[in-house]
Amino acid sequence: MEREQIAYPRRQPDRVGEDVRLRNWAGNATLAPAGSISAPRTEMELQSLVRTSEGGIKMIGSRMSPGRMLELAAHGDTLLDLSALTGLIETTEDTATFAGATPLEAVYAELSARGRMLPSSPGVIASQTLAGALATGTHGQGLQQSCIADAATRVRMVLADGSVAEFDHDHPWFPAVRLGLGLLGVITRVTLRTVASPVYTCLKNAVSADTLEVDLENWNRDYPLSKSWWFPDENLVHVWVAREATGAEVERYRGNDGQLVEHDVTSDVLNQTIDQTLTQMRNDTKIVDEHGKPFRTVTRFKDFTDVTGDIYQVFCRGIATPQINVEIAIPLAQAGGLVKKIKDWHAETRPRMHYPIILRCTGPSDSWLSPAYGQDTCFFGFVVYYAEDGSLNAEGVSFLRAVEQVLAAEGGRPHWGKYFDEALYDWPVLYPEWEAFRQVREALDPQHRFDNAFTAALFN
Ligand SMILES: Cc1cc2nc3c(=O)[nH]c(=O)nc-3n(C[C@H](O)[C@H](O)[C@H](O)COP(=O)(O)OP(=O)(O)OC[C@H]3O[C@@H](n4cnc5c(N)ncnc54)[C@H](O)[C@@H]3O)c2cc1C
């Protein structure tokens, strides 16, 4: 089989009566044969299941990762659905403890209701589970923070022998435990640090990409939160920068019942670019419904306005659509040079793109296997949406393959919960604590019960 088909599998049509938990969310991978799922109702039930079962175990959250992160290794192994173990467990002045399978949207809603937020900013959607987000290094944007795993101060897990262990911030293995790729134990509880939640005003603009090499770092240095979408075909960047709201803006927000306020002035400077992008998307996906989800991910950029709201209202507004998403982290110090390299490569090859390049920077992470470990980082994100029939546009796929090679050659570290070609990466070179992580895994799961084919190949 071609590498492309392995890396970016076709979506399979939904099958009537099938247990959806047996496939990943994108529907492009079967995780386990029927009858493999166990859904414990309590932590004790989970312990007993782990103790008495034989063979391998894989945990599923919202199944938004590529299938290879979630697939069982062998017939007779167990796929663990933890969706009964959710919800808020306790709060203190500056922490909140949730069950591991709590969806992020529930975490954010609980915190917002208390005027709190995580000290790490959200990704574009919040349907992931807390444990799934931790395990894969899920992140948002802003140099003053890093991935969601870094907000964890204590993690409770059921280990491979069925015992329960808690690890806190002072434990020497904590940098492995909080971002563990699902290899160290079943996360049942996570305590997160919380901070007061300010009201932000997000200023939106569309600018030429001529000076993106320097602008990107400046936007991120000058504002606590920033995100941008780069349209190389049009040499344009749509940029969001957020600062704390002024007194008047806060007042208007409160007067709007704490709902996101859209400012009065709208800008149509992106509308033509969006129309071109939509034409390309329509051709590539053959989706006829004008309001189809992939289209809505870009039509929202038309007639944009500045907005005022809390961090979740401003940044967590994505529309989850089946897609192949490649996201590679580059040290921020190299990001300007890489932008130039992508520009030159784009001018030379004119690759077909039906979605802008998403640029998000974060501060250094303390988690050993975080793509942002130890350094200010810029994540370059690339998306190709599935066509109506479950296929992927061939030119879109070649673009993803080619651009990933450019970024991998720069020492890029791929997002664990997205798609990447593992043959391009030398893990122990990319991650200085790779061996230390391996040793923690040997200590916590000496029989590698939490492995599958993909993770075994990474580490063995
Ligand atoms: C539409 C879309 C938008 C996205 N947006 C972003 C974004 O803005 N930022 C970003 O960084 N990422 C983003 N992602 C990636 C996403 O955050 C990751 O794939 C994340 O892992 C999904 O969480 P999940 O609950 O679906 O985990 P799953 O995919 O179900 O699992 C991921 C990993 O966590 C492990 N795991 C699950 N539950 C447990 C548990 N209880 N204990 C131990 N291990 C466990 C699994 O075994 C697996 O290894 C996006 C993905 C999609 C599809």
The ligand as a Gaussian input file, in Angstrom:
#p B3LYP/6-31G(d) Opt

LIG

0 1
 C      -11.545000      18.962000      14.406000
 C      -10.338000      18.882000      15.306000
 C       -9.847000      20.043000      15.881000
 C       -8.718000      19.983000      16.710000
 N       -8.233000      21.153000      17.242000
 C       -7.106000      21.132000      17.975000
 C       -6.553000      22.342000      18.501000
 O       -7.085000      23.437000      18.324000
 N       -5.388000      22.247000      19.200000
 C       -4.751000      21.062000      19.382000
 O       -3.675000      21.046000      19.978000
 N       -5.275000      19.898000      18.935000
 C       -6.427000      19.909000      18.239000
 N       -6.941000      18.728000      17.765000
 C       -6.296000      17.464000      18.151000
 C       -7.014000      16.880000      19.383000
 O       -6.986000      17.805000      20.439000
 C       -6.330000      15.573000      19.834000
 O       -6.478000      14.601000      18.826000
 C       -6.898000      15.048000      21.163000
 O       -6.189000      13.929000      21.567000
 C       -8.314000      14.621000      21.060000
 O       -8.824000      14.268000      22.343000
 P       -9.753000      12.984000      22.476000
 O      -10.501000      13.049000      23.729000
 O      -10.513000      12.826000      21.217000
 O       -8.628000      11.849000      22.582000
 P       -8.561000      10.471000      21.815000
 O       -8.279000      10.759000      20.385000
 O       -9.725000       9.624000      22.127000
 O       -7.256000       9.858000      22.509000
 C       -6.005000      10.477000      22.334000
 C       -4.952000       9.751000      23.182000
 O       -5.289000       9.885000      24.553000
 C       -5.351000       8.611000      25.162000
 N       -6.369000       8.640000      26.203000
 C       -7.681000       8.908000      26.069000
 N       -8.296000       8.833000      27.262000
 C       -7.350000       8.499000      28.171000
 C       -7.354000       8.271000      29.570000
 N       -8.465000       8.382000      30.307000
 N       -6.193000       7.962000      30.173000
 C       -5.049000       7.880000      29.465000
 N       -4.985000       8.079000      28.138000
 C       -6.121000       8.388000      27.494000
 C       -5.706000       7.671000      24.026000
 O       -5.370000       6.338000      24.330000
 C       -4.873000       8.252000      22.902000
 O       -3.544000       7.849000      23.021000
 C       -8.070000      18.738000      16.955000
 C       -8.571000      17.571000      16.373000
 C       -9.693000      17.626000      15.558000
 C      -10.199000      16.366000      14.939000

